[in-house]
Amino acid sequence: MGIDAFGHTQLSEERSTAAPDRFAHLQRLIAYLRSNLPKYRSVERAAADGFRPEGPDVPVGALKHFVNYANIPVSWQQLDPDRPMALLYRRTQSGYELAGIMFTRCGRRRVHG
């Protein structure tokens, strides 16, 4: 899918198939997120829950990451739909509107023996 028009966010390529069990899990996850994300329509609510704007200002129409650094270690272990790493907001003439959610696998902890 490439990089958005402002070069800010690179999206994964779209996949047209998934194993039936994974597809069912993804459908449940999407339904859950769609029912719980509206609480973050307000940037103020996101800030109250620990999400902070990251990086330089973006032009109108571009996406801005609001990161919750306390949620990043969760990504090392699993995807927790209640603790996303970041919320994505599209900048508008009058502020920001919720555009999406971001989960990132940050890495794996290694145990050395």
Helices and strands as residue ranges (DSSP letters): E 2-3, E 10-11, H 20-36, G 37-41, H 43-48, E 52-53, E 63-67, G 69-71, H 72-77, E 86-92, E 95-102
